[in-house]
Amino acid sequence: MKTSQTEKLGKTTFGGALNAGLRAALANHPKVLLMGEDIGKLGGVFRITDGLQAEFGEQRVLDSPLAESGIIGTAVGLAYRGYRSVPEIQFDGFVYPAFDQIVSQVAKIHYRTSGAVTMPITIRIPFGGGIGSPEHHSESPEAYFVHTPGLRVVSPSSPAEAYWMIQDAIACDDPVIFFEPKRHYHEKQDLTGIEEGKDRLPLGAARIVRPGEHVTIVSYGALVKTSLSAATAAEDDGISVEVIDLRSLSPIDFGTIEASVRKTGRLVIAHEAALTGGLGAEIAASVTERCFHYLEHAPVRVTGWDLPYPPSKLEKHHLPDMDRILDGVDRVLDRPNSYSRFEGK
Amino acid sequence: MELSAAGDDHFEQMLKPCGERVPNPLNDRWINDLTDADLASLYQDMVVIRRLDTEATALQRQGELALWPPLLGQEASQVGAARALQNKDFIFPSYRESGVLVLRGVSPTELMRVWRGSSTTTWNPYDHNVASPQIIIGAQTHHAVGYAMGLGMDGEEAAAVSFFGDGATSQGDVNEAMVFAATYHAPAVFFCQNNHWAISEPVGLQSQTHIADRARGFGIPAVRVDGNDVLAVLAVTRRALEQARHGGGPFFIEAVTYRMGPHTTADDPTRYRDQGELEHWKGRDPLDRMAKYLAQSGADMEQIEKDAQAAADEMAAVVRAEIKQTVEPTARDLFTHVYSEEHPRINEQRDHYEAYLQQFGDSLDGNGANGNGAGGSAGAAR
């Protein structure tokens, strides 16, 4: 990951793309600084910040004490001073000690000061399961932040998205919660020519990653890839599935979703987070309000169960996989499915 | 009941409650420059700040303010601290530092409009280097430390000061902030007004040691000062700020004072504290003490008192007139400044609400008869 600013990116991992994006942000703006536990010499527990402290110094890439509220709270003070901090929360389940600073301070200070003080803070959080980790290392807490006015919430699903989205998040004058699907850190993509901005979308836009006619699947983060696998499998049954990568969880690009649902008439939403009060509920309700007369079936959610994240030997039952998403597709198409057995019980 | 786990002694003092000046070798040099006029103005500031408090409390009782957090009894802590600051220092207050804010240049009326419910903050923090008052206990200590880290990186000879109460020292944030300040050697001054009560909870419930002693455990030099002694507070705060501004790192001040009024105008302290305790502290009143000192040192107290009351009267008259002329925000303001960049969901909800209001002949640029968009006109339209 020793890519210099001028060196072109070739085949690059998701983590490497983030590293390159962070490097570009540090090089482009003298007031960008990174902060977090173990991000300096170690380069972060996932090595996302590898080499950046050596390149930019200890004043730009700060190893912080082990105190999440302090990491975010000091970023607030630095923002008052004109700095654009990129704090790293080491794992999803560790963000809760910082919750007050995020929802009561970071999210509200622009409103509280009638726009006089901006909070250009990008909070990086590796999120989601599927890597066999212990408790607190596999959670999907995005709904808490999506529910909080004043925050923007995004999640890239590929190395190319990671490379641009991290730079766009840092450049944004609003606070951004940046959820990194840790399951994808080692996945590679050829990023040759990416510096020219090919396929780059605005921060708040959703992307149609696979066009289709019969069913729309909306997903984000690690489940985009799973949804694409489901779409490929469905094709064998003659079902044409459109897959939308949400990219921005707040605000949600309802324009793209609505256009798709008006075409397909059927919507499946897939996420790892728990069902109740999750993003799927918001999307299902909003799409129903806006596209009721276009829908051939009620929107269906395929999600993690309403459980504390289970021990890793059981996570295969908790995380939506390709088959559970296909079951959701069967539901919206009124084909035989798990619910057709379940409803009569 | 224990007044304080640590008692009231063992603090830096320069004026006894009887007004006698106590020599203090460590601190004397920090106030040697004060002229007779400076001393009189310290007293005048305290009189004006006390009047601010009285006036705000009255306005709350008259329904002009929704709530007010009194600072009665804490005038010496606030005036001493505020007068030690330089313009380039940045402060992060809690909700009880109204005296500090006004001395920093925030207009008393603007400040009160926050408590009226007309706005969250009515001043630009960069105009006075004063952040928005913080209601979440202790959260602002982090902000001050972060700002101070930025000052250090920028090579600015200035400090960031957080103000908080004794109750806040139980919060994780204040403790984490001290860790960060010490680790990064930030020019951050922690100013704790130990006013003995966190709503109904005495300081002994928060701390089994002097609060200042905790800071030393983080490697932060700390001073416990008589918070009802304006000269001592001024001297100690000047010392802390100078040290911080010139590479000395963080500093912690515990100003031992007393909240003579309720926590807020919604509180009733007779339910949880003895009248005797209040009487004890009335004997340590910060204004009386300074007045006695000035009189003993030969100042024309009659004239000083007259000038101070005139300044207080003028401030109160201005506040009374201005608060009633408050132009309330419009429904459009509701949707403004949530984000600094365009946000489709907010725009959509704003436009939807506009369409809703128009059904009743209202608009986003009104405030509504009942302070609620459609208000009383809704029924008439149906």
Chai-1 contact restraints between the chains, C-beta under 6 A:
chainA,res_idxA,chainB,res_idxB,connection_type,confidence,min_distance_angstrom,max_distance_angstrom,comment,restraint_id
A,Q59,B,M153,contact,1.0,0.0,6.0,A-B,restraint_1
A,P65,B,V179,contact,1.0,0.0,6.0,A-B,restraint_2
A,P65,B,T183,contact,1.0,0.0,6.0,A-B,restraint_3
A,A67,B,E176,contact,1.0,0.0,6.0,A-B,restraint_4
A,S69,B,D173,contact,1.0,0.0,6.0,A-B,restraint_5
A,S69,B,E176,contact,1.0,0.0,6.0,A-B,restraint_6
A,G70,B,H142,contact,1.0,0.0,6.0,A-B,restraint_7
A,G70,B,E176,contact,1.0,0.0,6.0,A-B,restraint_8
A,G70,B,F180,contact,1.0,0.0,6.0,A-B,restraint_9
A,G73,B,H142,contact,1.0,0.0,6.0,A-B,restraint_10
A,T74,B,H142,contact,1.0,0.0,6.0,A-B,restraint_11
A,T74,B,V145,contact,1.0,0.0,6.0,A-B,restraint_12
A,T74,B,G146,contact,1.0,0.0,6.0,A-B,restraint_13
A,T74,B,F180,contact,1.0,0.0,6.0,A-B,restraint_14
A,V76,B,H143,contact,1.0,0.0,6.0,A-B,restraint_15
A,V76,B,G146,contact,1.0,0.0,6.0,A-B,restraint_16
A,G77,B,H143,contact,1.0,0.0,6.0,A-B,restraint_17
A,G77,B,G146,contact,1.0,0.0,6.0,A-B,restraint_18
A,G77,B,Y147,contact,1.0,0.0,6.0,A-B,restraint_19
A,L78,B,G146,contact,1.0,0.0,6.0,A-B,restraint_20
A,L78,B,G150,contact,1.0,0.0,6.0,A-B,restraint_21
A,Y80,B,Y147,contact,1.0,0.0,6.0,A-B,restraint_22
A,R81,B,Y147,contact,1.0,0.0,6.0,A-B,restraint_23
A,R81,B,G150,contact,1.0,0.0,6.0,A-B,restraint_24
A,Y83,B,G150,contact,1.0,0.0,6.0,A-B,restraint_25
A,S104,B,I136,contact,1.0,0.0,6.0,A-B,restraint_26
A,Q105,B,A139,contact,1.0,0.0,6.0,A-B,restraint_27
A,H110,B,H337,contact,1.0,0.0,6.0,A-B,restraint_28
A,H110,B,S340,contact,1.0,0.0,6.0,A-B,restraint_29
A,Y111,B,H337,contact,1.0,0.0,6.0,A-B,restraint_30
A,Y111,B,V338,contact,1.0,0.0,6.0,A-B,restraint_31
A,R112,B,T120,contact,1.0,0.0,6.0,A-B,restraint_32
A,R112,B,T121,contact,1.0,0.0,6.0,A-B,restraint_33
A,R112,B,S132,contact,1.0,0.0,6.0,A-B,restraint_34
A,T113,B,T121,contact,1.0,0.0,6.0,A-B,restraint_35
A,T113,B,P125,contact,1.0,0.0,6.0,A-B,restraint_36
A,T113,B,S132,contact,1.0,0.0,6.0,A-B,restraint_37
A,S114,B,H337,contact,1.0,0.0,6.0,A-B,restraint_38
A,G115,B,H337,contact,1.0,0.0,6.0,A-B,restraint_39
A,A116,B,N124,contact,1.0,0.0,6.0,A-B,restraint_40
A,A116,B,P125,contact,1.0,0.0,6.0,A-B,restraint_41
A,V117,B,P125,contact,1.0,0.0,6.0,A-B,restraint_42
A,T118,B,S340,contact,1.0,0.0,6.0,A-B,restraint_43
A,P149,B,V338,contact,1.0,0.0,6.0,A-B,restraint_44
A,G150,B,V338,contact,1.0,0.0,6.0,A-B,restraint_45
A,D173,B,S340,contact,1.0,0.0,6.0,A-B,restraint_46
A,D173,B,E341,contact,1.0,0.0,6.0,A-B,restraint_47
A,D174,B,Y339,contact,1.0,0.0,6.0,A-B,restraint_48
A,D174,B,S340,contact,1.0,0.0,6.0,A-B,restraint_49
A,D174,B,E341,contact,1.0,0.0,6.0,A-B,restraint_50
A,P251,B,H343,contact,1.0,0.0,6.0,A-B,restraint_51
A,P251,B,P344,contact,1.0,0.0,6.0,A-B,restraint_52
A,P251,B,R345,contact,1.0,0.0,6.0,A-B,restraint_53
